[in-house]
Amino acid sequence: MPVQAPPDHLGLYVHVPFCARKCRYCDFPSQPVGDRRVVERYLRALRREADLRRREIDRPLHSIYLGGGTPTLLTPAELTRLWEEAIEPFPRLPETEITVEANPGTLTAEHAAALAALPVTRVSMGAQSFDPAELTMLGRIHAPEEIAESAALLRAAGIPRLNLDLIYALPGQTAARWDATLRQALALRPDHLSAYALILEEETPLAAEVAAGIWDMPGEEEETAMAAATAERLDEHGLTRYEVSNAARPGAECRHNVGYWLGREYLGLGPSAVSAIDGVRWRNVEDAVEYSARVLEKVPAVCYAERLSGAERLLERVMLGLRLRDGFHLAAAEDECGCMLAALAGEALTRLIAEGWLEGDGGWLRLSPVGYPVANRILTELRMTRDNQGAS
């Protein structure tokens, strides 16, 4: 059966903007913790924003995701306080999925016990690589052996599900080195594995070094070999790829992210957090200090808001829904958005179907078996169509 989320799915994302050290490839809004009073003010501000937004929620949460930054950089007591003051008061279903991101090098047995008591249903751990040199190049603070140690702590505490995050197509990486990382990750028997091809973000130290010729990026042939090794290893270990970069054991798919990919509504709390409800999308200010000051001084933290047109909503739904292996129900999306994809991307859509990259039946649209391995290329082509249309 296709991976689904109910039409009334509502997700909550809570951002923890702190990290031990900024990774060399990262452009996410996060900052190293210096003065712990900054964390204290952030927790107070987060509670206030949650209190304000909760008044606008008319249905229970289906998923909760605590991300960062590094949530496990908070102490166990701070994590418990965040949950009790900002998250737990929201109505939620008995089966609500509750995910927390964690990093090896910051996770302790006390953290694991606190997460299990909240109660967290899955932890997504940023392993990224099992190669010591690659971890150093990426600026990670942990050693390969700490990944297994952290996984053991989480399992001993009773956390039901474990995801491992990995990155491939790294500077200087070969298919053999990536395969070694895959084997070590899968030996830990994760319920879910995310494998993302590195995107060199502008103004990061790693991008500057690649531009200066210090590192060579893998060629297309090497990256294709890495993708093929990923598919082979996942199959060997019983994980099914249900999204371009994500695979899971049956029933262990990340429901929170599925909600994003299927265009369901979500509320974001904290600095840089994005929300999308009732056709309106808004984003909070990025800086944690500014966010806390605004909220505590009763000044809106929102720095940007827009009402999406039906065309914008449909084109975004296509870009995200096609990432799922089973695709999405195009006819339902068109009804909801009040416009037709053929009118927005007719020429590109017709050609991609005629060439065998896309296929559809019964109102569904998906990438074909030959299209899925080159999903990023096809999505880029559709994105250009979207941008040229202006989604007006």
Order of alpha helices (4+ residues) and beta strands (2+ residues): beta-beta-beta-alpha-beta-alpha-beta-alpha-beta-alpha-alpha-beta-alpha-beta-alpha-alpha-beta-beta-alpha-beta-beta-beta-alpha-beta-alpha-beta-alpha-alpha-beta-beta-alpha
